[in-house]
């Protein structure tokens, strides 16, 4: 297993994080699976044997039951195992049981600690943006939790670029804790993060932790053009994420993943994970699994390195068009680009003659 810095922090995390949304999953979350105590414990064993040192959950996953299940499995194990959890979504029907108010953040942190049976949360994420709460209130609450020793590092999830920069500006102004990472959706099919979030990762040291890196199995190679979909899948159960706006493009990408996988003797899922692992700013990929075999296959991707030729072929079939102002920058400012700019623009610049 490879270990990487989590953004600009000193924390080293495994390239693969074990996602536990399906631990004790019920209702909506059961579409991703519902693992009992023995099944969950076995996946944790497999992950640890594979070198995983970070486990991801959220208070929102089956209203805290995922946290409880993970806490029970990790109880008594090494204190070097890291846990990340999140706050933002409703935990009840009361007026202060959702959002990112100081009240809710601190209340839910303390509740998560009890469910996890831990004295600290290693990485505490804001699970989604809250445009009604002042950013100063949000960032000060996180800073308070860090100073109290209840949280080690902080991050955000599903924020836009300007949301992240607004939060970092507030943290810098008041000398509060900055986000060390952002947990985002990013795959070879869904590359929108490259417009703003990947450049921010490089420029601001807010590392990328990817959720659903093979799109809930959509990029595993089990979904093929003109073939029946697998019977057991969150997508056939009505999950709805990520949105697929161009089905033909999706299947062209899957075909490319399968082709590389067959040539290398590995699964398409491993190819998709290896492609992501080589993208700028990526610190860790959250892999979840219903079975031990699925998890072992995903973890094996940590040792897969794609060739430059393979990577170019995958890049070409999945490249998104440049939006404004990026197409203008590409044609007029190509000789004044930082490493952060080039995270998006490098392949476009290489194929275009600058005007200025």
N, C-alpha and C positions, 0 to 999 in steps of 0.2 A: 504494500500500500504506500502511495505517495502522500506526503504531508506538506501542506502549503500554509503560508501566512494568511490569516483571515483579514483581508484588506491590509491596512497599514498598521494593524495591531501586532503585538508580539505573540499572539495566540496561534499555535500551529494545529491545524485540523486536518483530518483525513480527507483525501480527495472525494471520497464517497461518505455521505451522511446517511444514516438509516432513518427513513421517514416512518412514523408510527401512527398515521391517521387512521389506519385500519385496525389498530389495537382496540378491542372491545367496541368496534363500530356498530352503531345502530341507526335506524332511520336513514336519512339522506346519506350519511357517511358509510352505511353498509354497502353502498354501490361500489366502494373501493375495497370491500372485503370486511370481514368481521372475525378477527383472530381471538381465540380464547387464550387463557393464561399459559397453557403448555405450548401452544403454537407460537405465541409472542415470545416466550422465553427461548424457544429454539432459534427463532430468527435473530434474536439478540446474541445468542451464543455464536451463530454463524458469522454475524457481523464482526464481533470482537475477534474471532479467530482469523477473519480476513483483514484485520488491522483498523477497523472503524473505531474512531474515538469520539464521535459526535452523534447525538440522537436528537431528532426533531419532532416536536409535538406542538399542540396549541390548546389553550383552555376551551376553544370553540369546538374542538373535535369531540362530538357526542357529549357536549356540555361537561367537559372535564374528565370523562371516562378514559380517554386515551392517556391523559396525564397520570391518572391513578394506576392504570395498567403498566405504564412504563416505570413509574416509581416503584411498584411492587417488584418488577423484574430486576431493576438495577439495585435494589436495596441490598446492602452488604457487599456490593462489588467495589472495585477500585475507585477511589476518589479522583483518579485521572480521567475517568469517563465523563464527557461533557454533555450537557443537556441544553437545548434551546427551546423556548416556548414563546407564546405570543399573547397579545392583548388587543382588543378593539371591538370584537363582535358581541352581540347580546348574550348575556349569561342569565337573563331573567326578563321579566316584563316591566320592571320598574324604570322610572325616568333616568336613573343614574346607573343602570346596569349594562350600558354599552357606551361606545365612544372612547375618546382619549382625554377625558377630564383628569385632573390630578386625583380626584376622588376614585375614579374607576381604575386608573392605572395602578395606584398603590393598593387598593382593595383587592384587585385581581392578582397582583403579584403575590401577595400574602396567601391568597387562596391557592394559587398554583404551587407555592412552596409546600403547603400542607398535603396537597394531592400527590406531589412528586416525592414527598418524604425526604426533602433535601433542605440544607440551610442556605443555599444560594442557587440562582439561575445563571448559568454560564453565559448565555447569549439571550437577551430579552428583546423580542421584536414587537414593533408596532405593526399589527397584522394588516392594516389598511389605513388610508388617509382619513382624517377627520377635519373637514373644512370649517366647522363651527367652533372648535376650541382654539384659543390663541396658541400659536406655536411656542411662545415663551412658557406657557403653562405646561405644555406637553414635555418640552425638553428639560425644564426644571424638575418635573416629577421623576423623569428617568435619572437625572443627576442625583437626586435625593436617594433613590434606591441604590445607586452605585456607592455613594458615600456611606450608606447604612450597611453595606456589605451583602445586601440581598441579591444584587445583580453584579456580574463581573463586566460584561460588555453589552452594548446596545446596538440595535439594528432596526431597519424598517423593511416593510414588505409591501409590494404593489403600489409604491409611490411613483408619481411622475418625476421627471427631472427637476422641474421647478419646485416641487414639494421637497425633494431632498435638499436642494440648495438653500431653500428658505430655512429648513431645520438646521443645516450646518451653519448658516449665517448667525442664527440665534445662539447656537452653542458656542461659536467662536467669540461672539460679542460679550457673552457673560462668563466665559471660561468654564462652560459645562461640558460634560462628556459628549463627544461626537459619536455618530454612528460609525461602527467599524465595518459594517457590511449591510448589504441589501439582499433580501430574499425575493427573487423574481422568477417569472416564467420566461424561459428562453430555450428554444430548441432549434434544430436545423430547419424546421418548418416555420417556426414562429420567431423571426429574427428582429422584431421591432425594437427590442432592447438596444440594438446597436445604434439607433438614432441618437439616444441621449444617455441611457443608463450605463452602457459599457464605457463610453468616454468619461462619465463621471467617476466610475470605478477607478479608472487609471489616474485621472487628474486629482481626485479628492481622497483617494485611498479607501474608498467605500467598496470593499470587495464584493463579488457576486457569489451568492449561494443560490443555486437553481432549484426551483421546485418543479416537479413533474418533467424531468429532462427528456423522457421519451413519450411525453404527452399521454400519460396514463395507459401506456401500452400501444398507442396508436402508431408509433414508429418502431415497434418491436419486430416487424416483418410478418406479424400474424394477420394484419389487415392488408389485403391485396386487391388490386383492381379486378372487378368481375368475378370475385370469389365470395362465398358467404363469410360474414364476420365470425369471430370466435363466439361461442355461446356464453362464456363467462367473461364479461368485460364491463367496466363502468360505462363505456361508450354505448354499448347495446342496452344498458339499463337506464339511459337517459341522463347521463352526467352533464353533457353540454359544454365542457371545457376541454381544450381551447376551441374557440370558434374556427371553423374551416370555411374560408371565403373562396377558395379556389381548389376544388376537389381534384382537378386534373393535375395541378401543381403538386398537391399532396402525394398523389400516386407516383408522379415522376421522381419525387424525393425518396419515397419508399423503395422504388425500383433501384435507385442508385445505391441506397444503403444495403439492400439485399445483394446487389452485384458485388460490392466490396466485401461484404461478409462471406459470401460464397467463395470468393477468391482467397480469402484469408482463413477460412475454416472457422469462422465465428458467427455469432448471431447479428442480425441487423441492429438489435438493441445495443450491443457492444460497440458497434461502429458509430451509432448516434451519440453514445456517451463519450467515446474517444474524441469525436469531432468537437463536442462542447468543451472537453477538458483542455483542448488546445486553443480555445478562444481567449483573447486578451481580457484580463481582469477577473477571470473565473477562479474562485477559491475552492468551492466544493459543490458537489452534485447530490441532491437528495434522492436516494433510490428507495422505493417501497416495493414490497412483494407480498403476494398471497401465499407463496410456497418457498421452501428452502431452495429448490432448484432454480427458481426465478432469481432469488437473491444471489446465489452463487454465480449465476451467469452474469448478472449486472456487475458484481464485484470484480469479475475477471477482466472487465474493461479497463481497470486501473493499469493493467500491464500491456494494453494495446496501444501502439503508437502508429498513427497513420503516416504514410509516405507523403511527400509534397505533392506528388501526382494524384494520389487518392484524395487528399484534402482539396486540391484545386477542382477536381471533378465534382465533389460534394458542394463546394462553394458556388460553383457556376450554376448548378441546377437549382440552388436555393436562394441565390442573391436577390435581395429586395431592391426596388428602384429607389433612387435618391429623391427625397422630398425637399422642398424649399425650406431653409436656405442652403441645404447641403449641395444641391446640384450647382448652385451659383458659386459656392466656395470652391468646389472641385475644379471648376473651369477657370476661376480667376485668382485663387489664392493657394494653389497647390504647393508653391515653394515656401509657404509660411505655415506649415502644419506641425503641431506638436504630436507626441505619441498618442495622446488622448484623441485628437482629431483623426489620426490615421487608423484608429480602431474601427472606424466606419469607412473612411474615405480611401484607404490605401489601394484596394483592388480597383476602385473606380478611377483613381488617378493613373494607375498603371496602364489602363486601357484608353486614356483620353489625353490629348495634347493640350496643355494649359494655354489659355489665351493671354494671360498677363504674368 
